[in-house]
Amino acid sequence: NINRQVHALHQTVNQKKIDVMKQRVLDIQPSCQVITLDMFINQDNLHVLDDYDIDVIVDAIDTVTSKLLCIQYAQARGIDIVSCMGMGNRMDPTKVQVVLLKKTNTDPLAKVMRYECRKRGIDDTIMVVSSLEVPIKQNRRLSDSKILKEAQPPASSSFVPMAAGLACGYQVVNYIIEKRCL
C-alpha cells in the first residue's frame, strides 16, 4: 500500500493500518477523537457500533457482504453512509465521482452491489464513490516458470484510490453541512 495510501511508509510496514491512520489524524489535529476497531465486519460483531455516536459511515471495505451489512446498519439507524466502490485497474483520477449507487454504470463492484441490494431489499439510493472509467483488463500472467499465477487483487495506480478518498471526504463534509443547515 505504500504506493497508494498517504499514511503507508517504509517505516510503518508491519504496523496495523488503523494504528498508523489514527496517529496521522492525531498528528494533524491532536484534539480529534479517533476511535479504532480492529475487526472484520460481520453479522456477529456489527452490534459493537451501537456503543458509539456515529455521524457518518465511510465504507471502504473490499468484501460485498460486509459492505451490505454496513449499508443495512446505517439505513436502519438513519446514519448517513458513503460507500466506496472498486478503484482497482484504473488510471484516471478525474473519472472518480460521488453518485447514487443506482446511477453507476461502469463499475463491476457497483453492479454486484446493485444486484445484491435488490435481492436483499436494501434501498440502493445511497451515495457511493465510483469511477466512470472502465477497468483495464489485465492479461493472465505467468510466473517465471510459465505456471499461471494465482489470482491477484486488482492493481491500483497511486492517484485513483487517493481521488476516491478525497471524494469520500467531500461527501462526509456535505452530509455534515446538510445536517447543520436543517
N, C-alpha and C positions, 0 to 999 in steps of 0.2 A: 504493500500500500504506500510505500514511500513516494511513488510517482504520482499519487492522486489524492492524498489527504494531507492537509497542511500541518497537522499535528504529528504525522508519522515521519520520524527522522531516524538516522542510523543509531543515535543514542537512545531511542525509545523502542528499538527492536526487542522483542520478548517481553515487553511490558503490556499490561492489559490496556486495550484501546480506551475503555471507559475511564481508567485512571489518568491516562495521558490527556484525554479530552477535558476532563474535569480540571486538571492542573492548568491547562491552557486557558480555559474560561476564567479561572481564578487569578491567573497572571494578568489578564486583561481587565477584569472587574472583581477585585477582592471581596466586595460585599454581595456578590451574586450568590444565591442559594442554588447549589448544584447537587442534585440527588442522583446517585447512580445505582442501578440494579443490574448485577451481573447474572443474567439468566437468559435462557432461550424461551421466548414467549410461547406458551401453550395453554390449553384449556384448564389444566390443573393449577397453574400459577398466576394467571391473569388477574385474579382477585386481589393480589398484593397492591395493585394500582389504586384500589379503593382507599388505601391509607393516606393518599396524597391529594392535595387540592390542585388538580391539573387544569391548566388554561387551554392548552393546545397539545395535541399529539402529533409528532413528526414521525412518520413511519418510513424508515429506510431499511426495512427488513427484506432479505432475499427470498424467503420462503412464502409461498402463496397462502398456506394455511395460517401462518402467524399474521400475515397482513390482513387476512379476512377477520381473524379474531380481534385485531386492533380496531378495525373499522366497526365491527359489531359492538365492541365495547364502547367506543366513542359515541356512536349513534344512540345506543341505549341510555347514555348518560348526558346527552346533549353537549358533548365536548367537541370542539372543532378539531378536525384532523386534516392533515395534508399527507398524501401517500406518494412516495417516490416510486416511479416505475423503472423499467430497465434502462440503463445507461451504457451497458457494455456494447462493444463492437460499433461504436460511433465516434466520429471525429469532429463534428461541427457543434461547438457550444452555442452558436446563435440559433440553433433549432430547438433548444430547450424552452419549454413553455409551461405555464400553470393553466390547467384546463379541467373541465369536468371529466371524470372517468368515462362517462358515456359519449364524450366527444373525441376520444382518442381514436387514431386510425392506423398508425404505422408501428405501434409498439407491441411486440409479441406478448410481453408480460401483461400489458393492459388488456389485451384481447382475452387472455386467460382469466384475468380479474373480472372483466365484464361478464363473462360466461358464468364464473363461479358465483358472482353476486346475484345474477338472475336465478341460478339454480337454487341458491340458499335463501332467496327472498330478501336480500340485502339491498338497500337503497343505493343506487350507483350514482347519485348526484353529489359525489364527494369531489373535492379538489385534489388533483394529482399533478405531479411534476412528470412530464413526459417529453419525449423528443419527437419532432416531426421527421427526423432523419431515419431513413430505412436502415436497419442494422447491416453492417458489412458482413457478408457470409464468409466465414473462414473456411479455407480448404482443409481437408483432413491432413494432419501432419504425421509423418513417420519419424520414428526415433532414428538415431544413427544406425541402429541395427535393422532398419527397414520394417520394424514392427509398428503397427498402428498404436499411437499413444492413447492413453486413457482420456476420456472426455475432460476437457479443461473448462473452467468457468470463463465466460466471455471476457475478452481483454478490454481494458479501458484506456483511453488516452487520458492524459492528466487533466485536461481542461473541461471535458464534458461532465464528469462527476462533480467537479467544483462548481460549474454553472448550475447543476441540479441543486447543490447545497445552497447556493445563493438564491435560487428560485424558491426553495423551501422556506428560507429565512424571510424572503419577501412576503410569502403568503402568511406566515406566522404574524408578522407585523401588521399586515392587512386585517387579520382576524382581531388582533388586539385593538387596533384603531376603530374598527367597526363596533366593537363592544363598548368602547368609551364614548362613541358618538350616539349611542342609543339612549 
